[in-house]
Amino acid sequence: MTDRPHHLDLAPVHRVQGDVRLPGSKSISNRTLLLAALSQGSTRILDLLESDDTHVMLEALRALGIGWERVDERTHLVHGAGGVLPNGSADLFMGNAGTAIRPLTAALAVIGGDFTLRGVPRMHERPIGDLVDALNAIGANIEYTGQPGYPPLHIGRGQFADAPIQVRGNVSSQFLTALLMAAPLMAGERDVRIEVVGELISKPYIEITLNLMRRFGVSVAQEGWQSFTVRQGAHYASPGTIHVEGDASSASYFLAAGAIAGGPVRVQGVGSESIQGDVRFAEALEAMGATITRGDDWIEARSNGPLKAIDMDFNHIPDAAMTIAVAALYADGTTTLRNIASWRVKETDRIAAMATELRKLGATVEEGADYLRVTPPQRILPATIDTYDDHRMAMCFSLATLDGALRQGAPQRINDPGCVAKTFPDYFAAFASIAV
């Protein structure tokens, strides 16, 4: 995007209060789009996220011959092709959307054709080898056209063996999600079994996948988190209409703001009925001493004195956990975030990036292979924050402008604020709306 502003200057915020209507979940939106495209029948999708990542998926589906249209402000209509793609060849640009390229890679490998998938330079640094290896091991025809183990990819026609699919689970849960979503395309004459090798990270994201597959007519038999089976004859069928709930990762910034700077701040669109694991971010804020209230489709946070430092495993909510690293600036001691190795292979190396930018604010930061330890400064410093083309870096560091019980925020310059368009184009307007 050549029209993105170079920077945005944020003034200190004494107190926050208000309601925020969240944009649709990125994880649910892109999964829903692909499932709708693979289904029999047309699907009305309500409140689809409008962002760079969903735009990438929609354009890829159009290039593959999948018909869709935007009916009105709230509604998209996707015409499913029943597992058969009208276009057998396409050159697909996937930007930096992991939720798009990984499931599409698996689906296209099973369907077969002549496809190339490529993205921005950072996408070509994000690993996809575990997924490609798992598919090629059972007969897929996927080739690396650049560095082995990473996009860009070329996908041809394969010949699949009747064998379990094995995939490592400790790099990205999106690899397992991709295989699960593609499994019904292989289940015409046999059961399809997927076996996870080693530890599976980010399990709540697999729960989102399984939930959405059920809504499209496919139930998956599960043995713990080690094996998953799609039965012979399974196929996707449109549920008719499906609603995309609000983005729980995006909720974290507003809930943290309420916990730091007064509140109450209420997010609308996720709550106790959410299928997203990132709603458990609120539990981390409770552990830090904030007051949290929940409804079926809303969560509210307010301050309850100074935040307490915590030492917590965040393997289950890696995206939302980034917000805790900045909230730690307002805690009464050293906060440790553990089991976050997946940060290294996200939109940027988020452990390194977070450590670098927190130090600009005066924090003492210890960075490990899979952990981050943050000791707050006596005073938060004004800084120019680099965002690394990572939407979550930009949103997280807006919180450093807030006045907390123990220390005041400071003016912050956010470089490349337009990177929030990946998931939340109107983020800074929404953040301003709760400033008192």
C-alpha positions in Angstrom: 0.0 0.0 0.0 1.7 3.2 -1.2 -0.9 5.5 0.5 -0.3 4.4 4.1 0.8 7.3 6.4 4.4 7.1 7.6 3.5 7.6 11.2 0.8 8.5 13.7 1.4 10.6 16.9 -0.6 9.5 19.9 -1.0 11.8 22.9 -1.2 10.6 26.5 -4.6 9.3 27.7 -5.5 9.9 31.3 -8.5 7.6 31.4 -10.6 5.3 29.2 -14.3 4.3 29.2 -16.8 3.2 26.7 -18.0 0.4 24.4 -16.3 -1.0 21.3 -18.0 -3.1 18.6 -15.3 -5.5 17.4 -14.6 -6.3 13.7 -15.2 -9.9 12.7 -12.7 -12.6 13.7 -9.9 -13.1 11.1 -9.5 -16.8 12.1 -13.2 -17.4 11.7 -13.6 -15.3 8.5 -10.9 -16.9 6.4 -11.8 -20.4 7.5 -15.5 -19.7 6.7 -14.7 -18.4 3.3 -12.7 -21.5 2.3 -15.3 -23.9 3.8 -18.1 -22.0 2.0 -16.1 -22.3 -1.3 -15.6 -26.1 -0.8 -19.3 -26.7 0.1 -22.3 -27.7 -1.9 -24.7 -24.8 -2.0 -24.4 -21.0 -1.4 -23.6 -19.5 2.0 -24.6 -16.2 3.4 -21.8 -14.9 5.6 -22.8 -12.1 8.1 -20.2 -9.6 9.5 -17.2 -11.0 7.6 -14.0 -9.1 8.6 -13.1 -6.5 6.1 -9.3 -6.4 6.1 -6.2 -7.1 4.0 -6.2 -10.8 5.0 -9.8 -11.5 4.0 -9.3 -9.5 0.8 -6.4 -11.8 -0.1 -8.6 -14.9 0.5 -11.6 -13.4 -1.5 -9.4 -12.6 -4.4 -7.8 -16.0 -4.4 -11.2 -17.6 -4.5 -12.2 -15.4 -7.4 -9.1 -16.4 -9.3 -10.0 -20.1 -8.7 -13.4 -19.5 -10.2 -15.5 -19.4 -7.0 -18.4 -17.0 -7.3 -19.1 -14.5 -4.5 -20.6 -11.1 -4.1 -21.1 -8.5 -1.4 -24.8 -8.3 -1.0 -24.9 -5.4 1.5 -22.8 -3.8 4.3 -23.2 -6.9 6.5 -23.5 -9.8 4.0 -21.3 -11.7 1.6 -22.7 -14.5 -0.5 -20.3 -17.3 -1.5 -21.3 -19.9 -4.1 -19.8 -23.2 -3.2 -18.3 -25.5 -5.9 -18.7 -28.8 -4.0 -15.0 -29.5 -3.8 -14.4 -29.0 -7.5 -12.7 -25.8 -8.7 -13.9 -24.1 -11.9 -10.3 -23.0 -12.7 -7.7 -25.7 -12.7 -4.8 -23.2 -12.8 -4.1 -19.9 -11.1 -1.3 -17.7 -9.8 -2.4 -16.6 -6.3 -0.9 -13.7 -4.3 -1.4 -14.4 -0.6 0.1 -11.3 0.9 1.2 -12.1 4.5 -2.0 -14.1 5.4 -1.1 -17.3 7.1 -4.8 -18.1 7.6 -5.2 -18.0 3.8 -2.1 -19.6 2.4 -1.9 -22.6 4.6 -5.5 -24.0 4.3 -5.4 -23.1 0.6 -2.2 -25.0 0.1 -3.7 -28.2 1.5 -7.0 -27.9 -0.4 -5.3 -27.2 -3.7 -2.9 -30.0 -3.2 -5.7 -32.5 -2.8 -7.8 -31.1 -5.6 -4.8 -30.9 -7.9 -4.1 -28.6 -10.9 -1.5 -26.0 -11.8 -1.3 -23.4 -9.0 1.4 -21.0 -7.7 1.1 -19.4 -4.3 3.3 -16.5 -3.3 3.2 -13.5 -1.0 5.1 -10.5 0.4 8.8 -11.0 1.3 8.0 -11.8 4.9 5.6 -14.6 3.8 8.5 -16.2 2.0 10.3 -16.3 5.4 7.4 -18.0 7.3 7.8 -21.8 7.4 5.4 -24.0 5.6 7.6 -27.1 5.3 5.8 -29.2 7.9 2.6 -28.9 6.0 4.2 -29.5 2.6 6.1 -32.5 3.9 3.0 -34.0 5.4 1.1 -33.7 2.1 3.9 -34.8 -0.1 4.5 -37.9 2.1 1.1 -39.2 1.1 1.3 -38.3 -2.6 0.8 -34.6 -3.1 2.8 -32.8 -5.7 4.0 -29.6 -4.1 7.3 -27.9 -5.1 9.2 -25.1 -3.6 10.1 -22.4 -6.2 12.3 -20.5 -3.8 13.9 -21.5 -0.5 13.0 -25.1 0.6 10.6 -25.1 3.5 9.0 -21.7 2.6 6.7 -20.2 0.0 6.5 -19.5 -2.9 5.0 -22.9 -3.9 3.9 -24.7 -7.1 1.2 -27.3 -6.8 0.5 -29.9 -9.4 -1.6 -33.1 -9.5 -0.8 -35.8 -7.0 -1.7 -39.4 -6.4 -2.7 -40.0 -2.8 -1.9 -43.1 -0.8 -4.2 -44.7 1.7 -2.1 -43.9 4.7 -2.2 -41.7 7.8 -1.1 -38.1 7.5 1.5 -37.1 10.0 2.3 -33.5 10.9 4.4 -31.8 13.5 2.3 -29.7 15.9 4.9 -27.5 17.6 5.5 -24.8 14.9 2.0 -23.6 13.9 -1.4 -25.0 14.6 -2.4 -23.7 11.1 -0.7 -26.8 9.6 -3.1 -29.1 11.3 -6.0 -26.7 10.6 -5.1 -26.9 6.9 -5.0 -30.7 6.8 -8.3 -31.0 8.8 -10.1 -28.7 6.4 -8.7 -30.6 3.3 -9.4 -34.0 4.8 -13.1 -34.3 3.6 -11.8 -33.7 0.0 -9.9 -37.1 0.4 -12.7 -39.0 2.2 -14.7 -40.2 -0.8 -13.6 -43.9 -0.5 -11.8 -44.1 2.8 -11.4 -42.7 6.3 -8.7 -40.0 6.5 -6.6 -40.1 9.7 -4.3 -37.2 10.7 -1.7 -37.9 13.4 0.1 -35.1 15.3 3.8 -35.7 16.0 4.9 -34.1 19.3 3.2 -31.3 21.2 0.3 -29.4 19.6 0.5 -25.7 20.2 -2.4 -23.2 20.1 -5.1 -25.8 20.7 -7.9 -23.2 20.9 -7.4 -22.5 17.2 -7.9 -26.1 16.3 -11.2 -26.0 18.3 -12.3 -23.1 16.1 -11.5 -25.2 13.0 -13.4 -28.3 14.3 -16.4 -26.1 15.3 -16.7 -24.5 11.9 -16.3 -27.9 10.1 -19.2 -29.2 12.1 -21.3 -26.2 11.0 -20.5 -27.1 7.4 -21.6 -30.7 8.0 -18.3 -32.5 8.8 -17.7 -34.0 12.3 -14.1 -35.1 13.2 -13.4 -38.0 15.5 -10.8 -37.0 17.9 -8.4 -39.0 20.2 -7.1 -36.3 22.5 -4.9 -33.9 20.6 -2.8 -36.6 18.9 -5.1 -38.0 16.2 -8.1 -36.8 14.2 -10.2 -38.9 11.8 -12.6 -37.8 9.0 -14.9 -40.6 8.1 -15.5 -42.0 4.6 -18.1 -40.1 2.6 -17.8 -36.9 4.6 -18.4 -33.7 2.5 -19.1 -30.1 3.1 -22.6 -28.7 2.8 -23.6 -25.1 3.3 -25.3 -24.2 6.5 -27.2 -21.5 4.6 -26.3 -18.6 6.8 -23.3 -18.2 9.2 -22.4 -15.3 11.5 -18.8 -14.3 12.1 -18.3 -13.3 15.7 -16.1 -10.4 16.8 -12.3 -10.9 16.9 -11.2 -12.0 20.3 -7.5 -11.1 19.7 -8.6 -7.5 18.8 -10.6 -7.4 22.0 -7.4 -7.7 24.1 -6.3 -4.1 23.4 -9.5 -2.6 24.7 -9.8 -4.9 27.7 -6.2 -4.2 28.6 -6.9 -0.4 28.3 -9.8 -0.8 30.8 -7.6 -2.8 33.2 -4.9 -0.1 33.0 -6.7 3.2 32.9 -10.0 3.1 34.7 -12.7 1.8 32.6 -15.1 0.2 32.3 -14.4 -0.7 28.7 -16.8 -3.1 27.1 -16.1 -5.0 23.9 -19.2 -6.2 21.9 -19.1 -9.3 19.8 -17.3 -11.8 21.9 -18.2 -13.2 25.3 -18.8 -16.4 27.3 -20.4 -18.1 24.2 -17.4 -17.4 21.9 -15.7 -20.2 20.1 -12.4 -18.4 20.1 -9.8 -19.3 22.7 -8.4 -15.8 22.8 -11.4 -14.8 25.1 -9.2 -16.4 27.8 -7.1 -13.3 27.6 -9.5 -11.9 30.1 -8.3 -14.5 32.6 -4.8 -13.1 32.4 -6.1 -9.7 33.2 -7.9 -11.1 36.2 -4.7 -12.7 37.4 -3.2 -9.2 37.1 -5.9 -7.8 39.4 -8.4 -6.3 36.9 -12.1 -6.7 37.4 -13.7 -8.6 34.5 -17.4 -9.0 33.8 -18.8 -11.3 31.0 -22.0 -11.7 29.1 -22.9 -14.0 26.2 -21.5 -11.7 23.6 -19.6 -9.0 25.6 -16.7 -8.7 28.0 -16.0 -5.7 30.2 -12.8 -4.7 32.0 -12.1 -2.1 34.7 -9.1 -1.2 36.8 -8.9 -2.4 40.4 -5.7 -0.6 41.6 -2.2 -1.3 40.3 -1.7 -4.3 38.0 0.1 -7.3 39.5 3.1 -8.9 37.8 2.4 -12.4 36.6 4.4 -15.5 35.4 2.2 -17.4 32.9 2.2 -19.9 30.1 0.6 -18.3 27.0 0.9 -21.2 24.5 -2.9 -21.3 24.2 -3.3 -17.6 23.3 -0.1 -16.5 21.5 -1.6 -13.6 19.6 -3.5 -12.0 22.5 -0.5 -12.6 24.8 1.4 -9.8 23.0 -0.9 -7.3 24.7 0.2 -8.6 28.1 3.8 -7.7 27.3 2.8 -4.0 27.0 0.4 -4.2 29.9 3.4 -5.4 31.9 4.7 -1.8 31.8 2.0 -0.9 34.4 2.6 -3.9 36.7 4.2 -3.9 40.2 7.1 -6.1 39.2 8.5 -8.4 36.6 6.1 -10.2 34.3 7.2 -13.4 32.5 5.4 -14.7 29.3 6.3 -18.4 28.7 5.9 -20.9 25.9 5.6 -18.3 23.1 8.1 -19.8 20.6 5.5 -19.4 17.9 6.0 -15.6 18.1 9.2 -16.2 16.2 7.4 -17.3 12.9 4.5 -14.8 12.9 4.2 -11.6 10.8 7.6 -10.7 12.2 9.9 -12.2 14.9 7.6 -10.9 17.6 9.8 -11.8 20.5 12.7 -9.8 19.1 10.5 -7.0 18.0 8.6 -6.7 21.3 11.9 -6.7 23.2 13.4 -4.0 21.1 10.4 -1.7 21.3 9.7 -2.2 25.0 13.3 -1.2 25.7 12.7 2.1 23.9 10.0 2.8 26.6 12.6 2.2 29.3 11.6 -1.3 30.2 14.2 -4.0 31.1 13.6 -7.0 28.9 15.0 -10.5 28.9 14.4 -12.3 25.6 14.7 -16.1 25.3 14.0 -18.7 22.6 10.4 -19.1 23.9 9.9 -16.5 26.6 9.9 -12.8 27.4 10.5 -11.2 30.8 9.5 -7.6 31.2 10.5 -5.4 34.1 8.7 -2.0 33.9 10.6 1.3 34.1 10.2 3.9 36.8 8.8 6.1 34.1 7.4 5.2 30.6 9.4 7.1 28.0 8.2 8.8 24.8 9.4 6.8 21.8 9.1 6.2 18.1 7.7 2.7 17.8 8.7 0.6 14.8 5.9 -1.8 13.8 7.7 -4.3 11.4 4.7 -4.4 9.1 2.9 -6.3 12.0 -0.6 -5.1 12.8 -0.3 -6.4 16.4 2.8 -4.4 17.2 1.0 -1.2 16.2 -2.1 -1.9 18.2 -0.2 -3.2 21.3 2.0 -0.1 21.7 -0.9 2.3 21.6 -1.4 1.2 25.2 1.8 2.8 26.3 0.0 6.2 26.1 -2.3 5.3 29.0 -2.1 6.5 32.6 -2.1 3.6 35.0 -2.2 3.5 38.8 1.6 3.1 39.2 2.9 5.1 36.3 1.8 7.5 33.6 1.8 6.9 29.9 3.8 9.0 27.4 3.4 10.4 23.9 4.2 7.7 21.3 4.8 7.9 17.6 3.6 4.7 15.8 5.5 4.2 12.5 3.5 2.7 9.6 0.1 2.7 11.5 -1.6 1.5 8.3 -0.3 -2.0 9.0 -3.4 -2.5 11.2 -5.4 -2.9 8.0 -4.4 -6.6 8.1 -7.1 -7.2 10.7 -8.6 -3.9 12.1 -8.4 -1.0 9.6 -10.3 1.3 12.0 -8.3 0.4 15.1 -6.9 3.9 16.0 -10.4 5.5 15.6 -11.8 2.9 17.9 -9.0 3.4 20.4 -9.6 7.2 20.3 -13.3 6.6 21.0 -12.6 5.3 24.5 -10.2 8.0 25.5 -11.7 10.3 28.2 
